[in-house]
Amino acid sequence: MFKLLSFDVYGTLVDTQPVNAEVFCSILERTGGSNVAPLSFYQFWEERNISHYCEPYRSYKEICRLSLEEAFQHFDIRGGSGKLIDLYFAAFSRMRLYPDVLPTLQALARTHRLALVSNIDDDLLDSTALPVDFDLACTAERARGYKPDGALFRYLIANAGAPVQEILHSGQSQFTDLVGGKPLGLTIAWINRRNLSLHAAVPRPDFVLSDVRSLLRLLAGAA
């Protein structure tokens, strides 16, 4: 039924939370913002990233730097500089896969083609430990656009070598993967590791899975 399996990377395959928590705590400590809750600061920064994804293309690094400056302003942290986002970029090499990911991808690669679809610059993807060979890598840098505005998913569809109905995309972000992919006709498995509620404005996924490993059972049933 599905010939190409595409995956969001960060938060779906790669567990970003431990490293991100460390980095953003360090940023707040360096800027006199220790009174600000790191999670609230990080979530605001990520929301600003998503809003910028729908604007004319800028590199992921540029967007992250701009969003950090906006977060400093929003939380009234006056000792902050957008250059501190370099701490985040340097941490990509320390991010690791979720435990279920590697054996699952190795099993899926025997029967399917695999693709990555990520709102990222190529060099940051290259610095991330992904010990699996993917048949196709779709990055924001290559597509000159992002999820959720559709540019990145259109790049996937154009380069998939398979019709859209034979692509299954798996991703953790309802606000980028579901909002970006469903209007283009993609079949989407929402990898809902944290058991979140679906926002009322977000298109419903085709499947809701608690982890990537669950794809093995799903695809075995489809076969």
N, C-alpha and C positions, 0 to 999 in steps of 0.2 A: 504493500500500500504506500509506504514512504520510501523514497530512494535516497533523499538527502536529509540528514539530521543536523540542524543548526543550533548553536548554543550561545546565549549571552555568557560572558566570561566572569566578570567581577560580581560576586554575590551569588552566582549560580554554580560555577565550577570552582572558583577561587574564594576562599574564606577571607574576606577583607577586614572583618570586624576587629580582630585583635590588633592588627597593625594600624588600622585607622584610629582606633582609640588611643594608642600610644602616640601617634603623630599629632593628633589634634590636642591632646593634653599638653604635649610639649610646646606646641604653637601658643597655646593660651598662657602657659607658664612664662614663656619668653617675652610676652607682650603685656604682662600685668593684668591678664584677664582671668586669673585663677578663680575669681568669684563667679565666673560664668560656667554653667553646666556644659561640659564638653559635648554631650550628646545633642543638646539643643543647638549648640554652635555648629556642630557637624551637619545636623539635619537642615538647618537654614542654608548652610553652604551648598549642600546637595540640591536643595530646592532651587537655588539660584542657578546652579549648573543646568538643571533641566529647562529652566525658562530660557536660558541662552542657547540651548540646542535648537530652538525654533527660529533663531535669528540667522542672518547671513553667515556663512561658514567662517569660523575661526578655529584654530587648533585647540585641541583639548587642553593643552597646557595654558594657553591664553585664557580660555574660559575659566579654568580652575583658579588662576591668579586673580582675574577680575572678581569672581565670586567670593574669594577670600577677602578682598578689599571691601566688598559690600557687606560681608559678615562682620568685619571689624567696625564698620560704620553703624550697622544695625545694633550691635551690642555696646556701642560707645567705648570701644577699646582703642585708645588714641596712640598706643605705642606699637601698633601693628603695621606690617608692611606686606604687600602681596608677594614679595620675594621669598617669604617664609614657606610658601607652597612648595619650594624645592625640597623641603623635608619630606613631603608626601611623595613626590616623584622618586626620590632616592629610596623609598621604602618598598617599591614594587618588587624588588628582588627578594624581599623577605616574606612575601605573601605565599601561602601554600594552598593546595587543593583541599577541598573537603574530603574526608576519608573514603566516601563512597564513589568518588568521581573517577579515579584512575582505573580501577577494575571494571567499572561500567563502560567507560569509553573504549577500553581495550576489547571488551566483548562486542560492543556495537560496531567497532571498526571492521570486524570480520564479515559483517553482513550489510553494512550501509556506508555511504560516503558521509564524512563529517565536515562541518563548517563552523567557524567562529564568527559572531556578529557582535561587535563591541564599539561603544562610544569612546574611542581611545586613539592616541597617536601610535604609529607603528613602533617607535623605539621603546615606548613603555610596554607594549605587548611583548616585544622581543626580550625585555628584561624580566618578564614574568615566567616562573617555572611551570611550563606546560609540557610534560614529558610524553606527549602524544603527537603523532603526525596528523595534521588536519589537511583535508583535501582542498579547502578554500578558506581564506581568511578575509573577512569583510570588516574593515576598520573605518572610523569616521574620516581619517586622513585620506584613505583611498577613495571613499565615496564622496568626499567633500560635503559631508552632511551627517546628520545624526538620527537616532531614534529620539523622540517619537514623531518627528515631522515627516518621516517616510523615506527620506533620501537613502538612509543606510539599508533599509529593507528592500528598496527598489534595486539597489546595487546587488544585494543577495539574489534577488529573483532574476536579475539580468545575467548573473554569472553562475547560476546554480547548475545549468546543464540538465535541468528537469523542470517540468511544469509546476506551477505553484501548488497544485493539489498534491504533489508528491514530496513536498517539503514539510517537515515537522520542526517547528522552532520551539526551543525550551528556554525560558527566562524567568528571573525572579522579580522583575520590576513591573508592577501593573501599570505604572505611569509612563514607561518607555516601551517595554516589550508588547504589552497588550494594546495600549493606545496607538502605538506605531504600526504594529503588524496586522491586527485584525481587519482594519479597513482595506488592506491590500489583498485580502483573501487567504492569508496564511493560516494554517492550523497551528495553534499555540498551546503548549503545555506550560501552565503556570507552576513554577517550582516554588512552592510556598513553604519554605523551611520553618518560618516563624509563625505559621498558622494565623496569618493576618486576615482581616475581613476585606472583601472586595469593595472598593469605593463605588458608590452608586453611579458615577459618571463614566466608569471604565467599562469597555466592552467585556463580555463574559468570555473566559478562556474555553477552549474545547475540552481540556483536561486540567485537573488540579492534582498535583503530586506533592508529596511531602519531601521528596529528595530526588536526586538524579537517578539513583538506583532503581526507582520505581518505573523508569522507562523500560527496563528489561521485561517486566511483567506486562506493561501496556503493549509493547511491540510484539511480544509473543502472542497476546490475545488477538491483535490485529492480523497477524499472519495466519 
